[in-house]
Amino acid sequence: MLSWQRFKDYLMENWRVLKVTKRPSKEEFKTIVKVTAIGMAVIGLVGFILIVLKQVFFGGA
């Protein structure tokens, strides 16, 4: 029964957090999407550059 009570407490805590949160406005959502896309593009570009440099300096097939 102890684990059931802990699970119930966990659900209640999550419910409290969900009640406090709010949906982002359209403008906030657009900003979040833009920042996320830029971050993904930067990470991809860095990875691409590293692979190209590896092939140039160490050869590659």
Residue pairs with C-beta under 8 A, 6 or more apart in sequence:
24 32
54 60
